Amino acid sequence: MGFAKIRGKLTSRVGSTVTFGTPRDVGQSGGKAGRGRIIDEIWLTPEINQLPPRTPEHVNDWGDYSTCAQLIRWDDGTYNIRLAYYRRRCGEDWWEYASQTTVSGPPQEIKALCEKVLLKENWFRDNPGE
């Protein structure tokens, strides 16, 4: 399954539709895909979205990544927050949604996860594993 290529600068995705395909077992039981619309978003480093394509800096350069959180309103009226990222390969002039399996859940679950992560103060040290 391919995702649409966003040519040039990575602009706001607010208003874009999203579809979450059903896991095979859910689909086999008659479950349907989730469909909704992005109604708000925040970007970790929005300035990267405006930069021109670049050449690789080293052999393991995977390109540019832009991380965001998006508020999705589903067609059934419920909400999810999706922590996602988009990728642009070195030398290419398009971004692709790259987090096919991403963290997404009801706002209170995402809030609880973020609060628990922030309590792990040692994770934010220069050498978190020591």
Chimera marker file (.cmm) of the C-alpha trace (Angstrom):
<marker_set name="trace">
<marker id="1" x="0.000" y="0.000" z="0.000" r="1" g="1" b="0" radius="0.5"/>
<marker id="2" x="1.516" y="3.295" z="-1.032" r="1" g="1" b="0" radius="0.5"/>
<marker id="3" x="0.887" y="6.662" z="0.468" r="1" g="1" b="0" radius="0.5"/>
<marker id="4" x="0.409" y="9.913" z="-1.390" r="1" g="1" b="0" radius="0.5"/>
<marker id="5" x="3.531" y="11.898" z="-2.072" r="1" g="1" b="0" radius="0.5"/>
<marker id="6" x="3.445" y="15.470" z="-0.831" r="1" g="1" b="0" radius="0.5"/>
<marker id="7" x="5.496" y="17.423" z="-3.363" r="1" g="1" b="0" radius="0.5"/>
<marker id="8" x="7.714" y="20.276" z="-2.223" r="1" g="1" b="0" radius="0.5"/>
<marker id="9" x="7.295" y="21.718" z="1.235" r="1" g="1" b="0" radius="0.5"/>
<marker id="10" x="5.439" y="19.733" z="3.890" r="1" g="1" b="0" radius="0.5"/>
<marker id="11" x="2.418" y="21.873" z="4.686" r="1" g="1" b="0" radius="0.5"/>
<marker id="12" x="-0.293" y="21.532" z="7.293" r="1" g="1" b="0" radius="0.5"/>
<marker id="13" x="-2.265" y="18.307" z="7.113" r="1" g="1" b="0" radius="0.5"/>
<marker id="14" x="-5.268" y="19.860" z="8.913" r="1" g="1" b="0" radius="0.5"/>
<marker id="15" x="-8.346" y="19.022" z="6.874" r="1" g="1" b="0" radius="0.5"/>
<marker id="16" x="-6.763" y="15.914" z="5.342" r="1" g="1" b="0" radius="0.5"/>
<marker id="17" x="-8.694" y="12.685" z="5.569" r="1" g="1" b="0" radius="0.5"/>
<marker id="18" x="-7.165" y="9.646" z="7.235" r="1" g="1" b="0" radius="0.5"/>
<marker id="19" x="-8.057" y="5.980" z="6.978" r="1" g="1" b="0" radius="0.5"/>
<marker id="20" x="-6.920" y="3.289" z="9.348" r="1" g="1" b="0" radius="0.5"/>
<marker id="21" x="-7.220" y="-0.099" z="7.685" r="1" g="1" b="0" radius="0.5"/>
<marker id="22" x="-8.620" y="-2.945" z="9.721" r="1" g="1" b="0" radius="0.5"/>
<marker id="23" x="-6.354" y="-5.630" z="11.109" r="1" g="1" b="0" radius="0.5"/>
<marker id="24" x="-6.972" y="-8.880" z="9.221" r="1" g="1" b="0" radius="0.5"/>
<marker id="25" x="-8.801" y="-10.565" z="12.112" r="1" g="1" b="0" radius="0.5"/>
<marker id="26" x="-11.108" y="-7.571" z="12.600" r="1" g="1" b="0" radius="0.5"/>
<marker id="27" x="-11.864" y="-7.383" z="8.872" r="1" g="1" b="0" radius="0.5"/>
<marker id="28" x="-12.627" y="-11.099" z="8.761" r="1" g="1" b="0" radius="0.5"/>
<marker id="29" x="-15.144" y="-10.551" z="11.555" r="1" g="1" b="0" radius="0.5"/>
<marker id="30" x="-16.888" y="-7.807" z="9.565" r="1" g="1" b="0" radius="0.5"/>
<marker id="31" x="-15.081" y="-4.821" z="11.109" r="1" g="1" b="0" radius="0.5"/>
<marker id="32" x="-14.638" y="-1.695" z="9.014" r="1" g="1" b="0" radius="0.5"/>
<marker id="33" x="-11.744" y="0.673" z="8.426" r="1" g="1" b="0" radius="0.5"/>
<marker id="34" x="-11.610" y="3.833" z="10.531" r="1" g="1" b="0" radius="0.5"/>
<marker id="35" x="-12.077" y="7.066" z="8.597" r="1" g="1" b="0" radius="0.5"/>
<marker id="36" x="-11.721" y="10.591" z="9.852" r="1" g="1" b="0" radius="0.5"/>
<marker id="37" x="-10.152" y="13.998" z="9.364" r="1" g="1" b="0" radius="0.5"/>
<marker id="38" x="-7.158" y="15.746" z="10.928" r="1" g="1" b="0" radius="0.5"/>
<marker id="39" x="-8.578" y="18.740" z="12.790" r="1" g="1" b="0" radius="0.5"/>
<marker id="40" x="-5.445" y="20.030" z="14.551" r="1" g="1" b="0" radius="0.5"/>
<marker id="41" x="-1.722" y="19.331" z="14.664" r="1" g="1" b="0" radius="0.5"/>
<marker id="42" x="1.593" y="20.341" z="16.155" r="1" g="1" b="0" radius="0.5"/>
<marker id="43" x="5.029" y="19.787" z="14.638" r="1" g="1" b="0" radius="0.5"/>
<marker id="44" x="8.167" y="19.130" z="16.652" r="1" g="1" b="0" radius="0.5"/>
<marker id="45" x="10.439" y="21.033" z="14.236" r="1" g="1" b="0" radius="0.5"/>
<marker id="46" x="8.229" y="22.706" z="11.628" r="1" g="1" b="0" radius="0.5"/>
<marker id="47" x="11.191" y="24.488" z="10.066" r="1" g="1" b="0" radius="0.5"/>
<marker id="48" x="12.406" y="21.207" z="8.530" r="1" g="1" b="0" radius="0.5"/>
<marker id="49" x="9.160" y="21.054" z="6.530" r="1" g="1" b="0" radius="0.5"/>
<marker id="50" x="10.210" y="24.151" z="4.591" r="1" g="1" b="0" radius="0.5"/>
<marker id="51" x="13.787" y="23.149" z="3.726" r="1" g="1" b="0" radius="0.5"/>
<marker id="52" x="14.726" y="22.153" z="0.178" r="1" g="1" b="0" radius="0.5"/>
<marker id="53" x="15.788" y="18.569" z="-0.589" r="1" g="1" b="0" radius="0.5"/>
<marker id="54" x="19.384" y="17.757" z="0.304" r="1" g="1" b="0" radius="0.5"/>
<marker id="55" x="22.086" y="15.313" z="-0.649" r="1" g="1" b="0" radius="0.5"/>
<marker id="56" x="23.067" y="12.531" z="1.766" r="1" g="1" b="0" radius="0.5"/>
<marker id="57" x="25.637" y="13.475" z="4.393" r="1" g="1" b="0" radius="0.5"/>
<marker id="58" x="26.895" y="9.881" z="4.861" r="1" g="1" b="0" radius="0.5"/>
<marker id="59" x="26.109" y="6.334" z="3.721" r="1" g="1" b="0" radius="0.5"/>
<marker id="60" x="23.573" y="5.810" z="6.539" r="1" g="1" b="0" radius="0.5"/>
<marker id="61" x="21.688" y="9.068" z="5.970" r="1" g="1" b="0" radius="0.5"/>
<marker id="62" x="18.015" y="8.098" z="5.865" r="1" g="1" b="0" radius="0.5"/>
<marker id="63" x="16.858" y="11.574" z="4.866" r="1" g="1" b="0" radius="0.5"/>
<marker id="64" x="14.679" y="14.074" z="6.694" r="1" g="1" b="0" radius="0.5"/>
<marker id="65" x="12.041" y="13.135" z="9.252" r="1" g="1" b="0" radius="0.5"/>
<marker id="66" x="9.346" y="15.466" z="10.523" r="1" g="1" b="0" radius="0.5"/>
<marker id="67" x="7.502" y="14.415" z="13.684" r="1" g="1" b="0" radius="0.5"/>
<marker id="68" x="4.048" y="15.617" z="14.656" r="1" g="1" b="0" radius="0.5"/>
<marker id="69" x="0.985" y="14.998" z="16.794" r="1" g="1" b="0" radius="0.5"/>
<marker id="70" x="-2.364" y="15.138" z="15.055" r="1" g="1" b="0" radius="0.5"/>
<marker id="71" x="-5.856" y="15.336" z="16.502" r="1" g="1" b="0" radius="0.5"/>
<marker id="72" x="-8.212" y="13.183" z="14.436" r="1" g="1" b="0" radius="0.5"/>
<marker id="73" x="-11.991" y="13.357" z="14.538" r="1" g="1" b="0" radius="0.5"/>
<marker id="74" x="-13.404" y="10.047" z="13.350" r="1" g="1" b="0" radius="0.5"/>
<marker id="75" x="-16.561" y="9.796" z="11.284" r="1" g="1" b="0" radius="0.5"/>
<marker id="76" x="-18.311" y="8.275" z="14.317" r="1" g="1" b="0" radius="0.5"/>
<marker id="77" x="-17.614" y="11.445" z="16.359" r="1" g="1" b="0" radius="0.5"/>
<marker id="78" x="-14.816" y="10.029" z="18.534" r="1" g="1" b="0" radius="0.5"/>
<marker id="79" x="-11.291" y="11.422" z="18.684" r="1" g="1" b="0" radius="0.5"/>
<marker id="80" x="-7.762" y="10.051" z="18.596" r="1" g="1" b="0" radius="0.5"/>
<marker id="81" x="-4.373" y="11.647" z="18.914" r="1" g="1" b="0" radius="0.5"/>
<marker id="82" x="-1.818" y="10.213" z="16.507" r="1" g="1" b="0" radius="0.5"/>
<marker id="83" x="1.915" y="10.601" z="17.055" r="1" g="1" b="0" radius="0.5"/>
<marker id="84" x="3.264" y="10.382" z="13.533" r="1" g="1" b="0" radius="0.5"/>
<marker id="85" x="6.132" y="11.245" z="11.234" r="1" g="1" b="0" radius="0.5"/>
<marker id="86" x="6.731" y="12.014" z="7.598" r="1" g="1" b="0" radius="0.5"/>
<marker id="87" x="9.913" y="11.169" z="5.691" r="1" g="1" b="0" radius="0.5"/>
<marker id="88" x="11.711" y="12.709" z="2.715" r="1" g="1" b="0" radius="0.5"/>
<marker id="89" x="14.521" y="10.657" z="1.201" r="1" g="1" b="0" radius="0.5"/>
<marker id="90" x="17.741" y="12.468" z="0.397" r="1" g="1" b="0" radius="0.5"/>
<marker id="91" x="17.598" y="14.057" z="-3.047" r="1" g="1" b="0" radius="0.5"/>
<marker id="92" x="13.830" y="13.657" z="-3.438" r="1" g="1" b="0" radius="0.5"/>
<marker id="93" x="11.354" y="16.531" z="-3.467" r="1" g="1" b="0" radius="0.5"/>
<marker id="94" x="8.407" y="14.841" z="-1.792" r="1" g="1" b="0" radius="0.5"/>
<marker id="95" x="7.384" y="13.791" z="1.687" r="1" g="1" b="0" radius="0.5"/>
<marker id="96" x="5.547" y="10.586" z="2.526" r="1" g="1" b="0" radius="0.5"/>
<marker id="97" x="3.560" y="9.606" z="5.568" r="1" g="1" b="0" radius="0.5"/>
<marker id="98" x="6.021" y="7.130" z="7.065" r="1" g="1" b="0" radius="0.5"/>
<marker id="99" x="4.495" y="5.906" z="10.324" r="1" g="1" b="0" radius="0.5"/>
<marker id="100" x="2.187" y="3.164" z="9.093" r="1" g="1" b="0" radius="0.5"/>
<marker id="101" x="2.215" y="1.572" z="12.529" r="1" g="1" b="0" radius="0.5"/>
<marker id="102" x="2.143" y="4.478" z="14.906" r="1" g="1" b="0" radius="0.5"/>
<marker id="103" x="0.937" y="5.411" z="18.356" r="1" g="1" b="0" radius="0.5"/>
<marker id="104" x="-2.688" y="6.440" z="18.167" r="1" g="1" b="0" radius="0.5"/>
<marker id="105" x="-5.375" y="6.401" z="20.803" r="1" g="1" b="0" radius="0.5"/>
<marker id="106" x="-8.043" y="8.284" z="22.670" r="1" g="1" b="0" radius="0.5"/>
<marker id="107" x="-6.770" y="11.621" z="24.026" r="1" g="1" b="0" radius="0.5"/>
<marker id="108" x="-6.778" y="10.469" z="27.661" r="1" g="1" b="0" radius="0.5"/>
<marker id="109" x="-4.655" y="7.397" z="26.808" r="1" g="1" b="0" radius="0.5"/>
<marker id="110" x="-2.095" y="9.502" z="24.921" r="1" g="1" b="0" radius="0.5"/>
<marker id="111" x="-2.029" y="11.995" z="27.817" r="1" g="1" b="0" radius="0.5"/>
<marker id="112" x="-1.413" y="9.176" z="30.315" r="1" g="1" b="0" radius="0.5"/>
<marker id="113" x="1.386" y="7.747" z="28.150" r="1" g="1" b="0" radius="0.5"/>
<marker id="114" x="3.080" y="11.144" z="27.769" r="1" g="1" b="0" radius="0.5"/>
<marker id="115" x="2.828" y="11.811" z="31.505" r="1" g="1" b="0" radius="0.5"/>
<marker id="116" x="4.431" y="8.441" z="32.280" r="1" g="1" b="0" radius="0.5"/>
<marker id="117" x="7.215" y="9.081" z="29.777" r="1" g="1" b="0" radius="0.5"/>
<marker id="118" x="7.917" y="12.507" z="31.310" r="1" g="1" b="0" radius="0.5"/>
<marker id="119" x="8.242" y="10.893" z="34.755" r="1" g="1" b="0" radius="0.5"/>
<marker id="120" x="11.177" y="8.859" z="33.392" r="1" g="1" b="0" radius="0.5"/>
<marker id="121" x="13.589" y="11.733" z="33.990" r="1" g="1" b="0" radius="0.5"/>
<marker id="122" x="16.637" y="9.527" z="33.417" r="1" g="1" b="0" radius="0.5"/>
<marker id="123" x="15.489" y="8.945" z="29.831" r="1" g="1" b="0" radius="0.5"/>
<marker id="124" x="16.230" y="12.607" z="29.112" r="1" g="1" b="0" radius="0.5"/>
<marker id="125" x="19.846" y="12.559" z="30.277" r="1" g="1" b="0" radius="0.5"/>
<marker id="126" x="22.760" y="12.558" z="27.866" r="1" g="1" b="0" radius="0.5"/>
<marker id="127" x="23.360" y="8.869" z="28.613" r="1" g="1" b="0" radius="0.5"/>
<marker id="128" x="19.934" y="7.517" z="29.582" r="1" g="1" b="0" radius="0.5"/>
<marker id="129" x="20.977" y="3.872" z="29.839" r="1" g="1" b="0" radius="0.5"/>
<marker id="130" x="23.686" y="4.473" z="32.439" r="1" g="1" b="0" radius="0.5"/>
<link id1="1" id2="2" r="1" g="1" b="0" radius="0.2"/>
<link id1="2" id2="3" r="1" g="1" b="0" radius="0.2"/>
<link id1="3" id2="4" r="1" g="1" b="0" radius="0.2"/>
<link id1="4" id2="5" r="1" g="1" b="0" radius="0.2"/>
<link id1="5" id2="6" r="1" g="1" b="0" radius="0.2"/>
<link id1="6" id2="7" r="1" g="1" b="0" radius="0.2"/>
<link id1="7" id2="8" r="1" g="1" b="0" radius="0.2"/>
<link id1="8" id2="9" r="1" g="1" b="0" radius="0.2"/>
<link id1="9" id2="10" r="1" g="1" b="0" radius="0.2"/>
<link id1="10" id2="11" r="1" g="1" b="0" radius="0.2"/>
<link id1="11" id2="12" r="1" g="1" b="0" radius="0.2"/>
<link id1="12" id2="13" r="1" g="1" b="0" radius="0.2"/>
<link id1="13" id2="14" r="1" g="1" b="0" radius="0.2"/>
<link id1="14" id2="15" r="1" g="1" b="0" radius="0.2"/>
<link id1="15" id2="16" r="1" g="1" b="0" radius="0.2"/>
<link id1="16" id2="17" r="1" g="1" b="0" radius="0.2"/>
<link id1="17" id2="18" r="1" g="1" b="0" radius="0.2"/>
<link id1="18" id2="19" r="1" g="1" b="0" radius="0.2"/>
<link id1="19" id2="20" r="1" g="1" b="0" radius="0.2"/>
<link id1="20" id2="21" r="1" g="1" b="0" radius="0.2"/>
<link id1="21" id2="22" r="1" g="1" b="0" radius="0.2"/>
<link id1="22" id2="23" r="1" g="1" b="0" radius="0.2"/>
<link id1="23" id2="24" r="1" g="1" b="0" radius="0.2"/>
<link id1="24" id2="25" r="1" g="1" b="0" radius="0.2"/>
<link id1="25" id2="26" r="1" g="1" b="0" radius="0.2"/>
<link id1="26" id2="27" r="1" g="1" b="0" radius="0.2"/>
<link id1="27" id2="28" r="1" g="1" b="0" radius="0.2"/>
<link id1="28" id2="29" r="1" g="1" b="0" radius="0.2"/>
<link id1="29" id2="30" r="1" g="1" b="0" radius="0.2"/>
<link id1="30" id2="31" r="1" g="1" b="0" radius="0.2"/>
<link id1="31" id2="32" r="1" g="1" b="0" radius="0.2"/>
<link id1="32" id2="33" r="1" g="1" b="0" radius="0.2"/>
<link id1="33" id2="34" r="1" g="1" b="0" radius="0.2"/>
<link id1="34" id2="35" r="1" g="1" b="0" radius="0.2"/>
<link id1="35" id2="36" r="1" g="1" b="0" radius="0.2"/>
<link id1="36" id2="37" r="1" g="1" b="0" radius="0.2"/>
<link id1="37" id2="38" r="1" g="1" b="0" radius="0.2"/>
<link id1="38" id2="39" r="1" g="1" b="0" radius="0.2"/>
<link id1="39" id2="40" r="1" g="1" b="0" radius="0.2"/>
<link id1="40" id2="41" r="1" g="1" b="0" radius="0.2"/>
<link id1="41" id2="42" r="1" g="1" b="0" radius="0.2"/>
<link id1="42" id2="43" r="1" g="1" b="0" radius="0.2"/>
<link id1="43" id2="44" r="1" g="1" b="0" radius="0.2"/>
<link id1="44" id2="45" r="1" g="1" b="0" radius="0.2"/>
<link id1="45" id2="46" r="1" g="1" b="0" radius="0.2"/>
<link id1="46" id2="47" r="1" g="1" b="0" radius="0.2"/>
<link id1="47" id2="48" r="1" g="1" b="0" radius="0.2"/>
<link id1="48" id2="49" r="1" g="1" b="0" radius="0.2"/>
<link id1="49" id2="50" r="1" g="1" b="0" radius="0.2"/>
<link id1="50" id2="51" r="1" g="1" b="0" radius="0.2"/>
<link id1="51" id2="52" r="1" g="1" b="0" radius="0.2"/>
<link id1="52" id2="53" r="1" g="1" b="0" radius="0.2"/>
<link id1="53" id2="54" r="1" g="1" b="0" radius="0.2"/>
<link id1="54" id2="55" r="1" g="1" b="0" radius="0.2"/>
<link id1="55" id2="56" r="1" g="1" b="0" radius="0.2"/>
<link id1="56" id2="57" r="1" g="1" b="0" radius="0.2"/>
<link id1="57" id2="58" r="1" g="1" b="0" radius="0.2"/>
<link id1="58" id2="59" r="1" g="1" b="0" radius="0.2"/>
<link id1="59" id2="60" r="1" g="1" b="0" radius="0.2"/>
<link id1="60" id2="61" r="1" g="1" b="0" radius="0.2"/>
<link id1="61" id2="62" r="1" g="1" b="0" radius="0.2"/>
<link id1="62" id2="63" r="1" g="1" b="0" radius="0.2"/>
<link id1="63" id2="64" r="1" g="1" b="0" radius="0.2"/>
<link id1="64" id2="65" r="1" g="1" b="0" radius="0.2"/>
<link id1="65" id2="66" r="1" g="1" b="0" radius="0.2"/>
<link id1="66" id2="67" r="1" g="1" b="0" radius="0.2"/>
<link id1="67" id2="68" r="1" g="1" b="0" radius="0.2"/>
<link id1="68" id2="69" r="1" g="1" b="0" radius="0.2"/>
<link id1="69" id2="70" r="1" g="1" b="0" radius="0.2"/>
<link id1="70" id2="71" r="1" g="1" b="0" radius="0.2"/>
<link id1="71" id2="72" r="1" g="1" b="0" radius="0.2"/>
<link id1="72" id2="73" r="1" g="1" b="0" radius="0.2"/>
<link id1="73" id2="74" r="1" g="1" b="0" radius="0.2"/>
<link id1="74" id2="75" r="1" g="1" b="0" radius="0.2"/>
<link id1="75" id2="76" r="1" g="1" b="0" radius="0.2"/>
<link id1="76" id2="77" r="1" g="1" b="0" radius="0.2"/>
<link id1="77" id2="78" r="1" g="1" b="0" radius="0.2"/>
<link id1="78" id2="79" r="1" g="1" b="0" radius="0.2"/>
<link id1="79" id2="80" r="1" g="1" b="0" radius="0.2"/>
<link id1="80" id2="81" r="1" g="1" b="0" radius="0.2"/>
<link id1="81" id2="82" r="1" g="1" b="0" radius="0.2"/>
<link id1="82" id2="83" r="1" g="1" b="0" radius="0.2"/>
<link id1="83" id2="84" r="1" g="1" b="0" radius="0.2"/>
<link id1="84" id2="85" r="1" g="1" b="0" radius="0.2"/>
<link id1="85" id2="86" r="1" g="1" b="0" radius="0.2"/>
<link id1="86" id2="87" r="1" g="1" b="0" radius="0.2"/>
<link id1="87" id2="88" r="1" g="1" b="0" radius="0.2"/>
<link id1="88" id2="89" r="1" g="1" b="0" radius="0.2"/>
<link id1="89" id2="90" r="1" g="1" b="0" radius="0.2"/>
<link id1="90" id2="91" r="1" g="1" b="0" radius="0.2"/>
<link id1="91" id2="92" r="1" g="1" b="0" radius="0.2"/>
<link id1="92" id2="93" r="1" g="1" b="0" radius="0.2"/>
<link id1="93" id2="94" r="1" g="1" b="0" radius="0.2"/>
<link id1="94" id2="95" r="1" g="1" b="0" radius="0.2"/>
<link id1="95" id2="96" r="1" g="1" b="0" radius="0.2"/>
<link id1="96" id2="97" r="1" g="1" b="0" radius="0.2"/>
<link id1="97" id2="98" r="1" g="1" b="0" radius="0.2"/>
<link id1="98" id2="99" r="1" g="1" b="0" radius="0.2"/>
<link id1="99" id2="100" r="1" g="1" b="0" radius="0.2"/>
<link id1="100" id2="101" r="1" g="1" b="0" radius="0.2"/>
<link id1="101" id2="102" r="1" g="1" b="0" radius="0.2"/>
<link id1="102" id2="103" r="1" g="1" b="0" radius="0.2"/>
<link id1="103" id2="104" r="1" g="1" b="0" radius="0.2"/>
<link id1="104" id2="105" r="1" g="1" b="0" radius="0.2"/>
<link id1="105" id2="106" r="1" g="1" b="0" radius="0.2"/>
<link id1="106" id2="107" r="1" g="1" b="0" radius="0.2"/>
<link id1="107" id2="108" r="1" g="1" b="0" radius="0.2"/>
<link id1="108" id2="109" r="1" g="1" b="0" radius="0.2"/>
<link id1="109" id2="110" r="1" g="1" b="0" radius="0.2"/>
<link id1="110" id2="111" r="1" g="1" b="0" radius="0.2"/>
<link id1="111" id2="112" r="1" g="1" b="0" radius="0.2"/>
<link id1="112" id2="113" r="1" g="1" b="0" radius="0.2"/>
<link id1="113" id2="114" r="1" g="1" b="0" radius="0.2"/>
<link id1="114" id2="115" r="1" g="1" b="0" radius="0.2"/>
<link id1="115" id2="116" r="1" g="1" b="0" radius="0.2"/>
<link id1="116" id2="117" r="1" g="1" b="0" radius="0.2"/>
<link id1="117" id2="118" r="1" g="1" b="0" radius="0.2"/>
<link id1="118" id2="119" r="1" g="1" b="0" radius="0.2"/>
<link id1="119" id2="120" r="1" g="1" b="0" radius="0.2"/>
<link id1="120" id2="121" r="1" g="1" b="0" radius="0.2"/>
<link id1="121" id2="122" r="1" g="1" b="0" radius="0.2"/>
<link id1="122" id2="123" r="1" g="1" b="0" radius="0.2"/>
<link id1="123" id2="124" r="1" g="1" b="0" radius="0.2"/>
<link id1="124" id2="125" r="1" g="1" b="0" radius="0.2"/>
<link id1="125" id2="126" r="1" g="1" b="0" radius="0.2"/>
<link id1="126" id2="127" r="1" g="1" b="0" radius="0.2"/>
<link id1="127" id2="128" r="1" g="1" b="0" radius="0.2"/>
<link id1="128" id2="129" r="1" g="1" b="0" radius="0.2"/>
<link id1="129" id2="130" r="1" g="1" b="0" radius="0.2"/>
</marker_set>
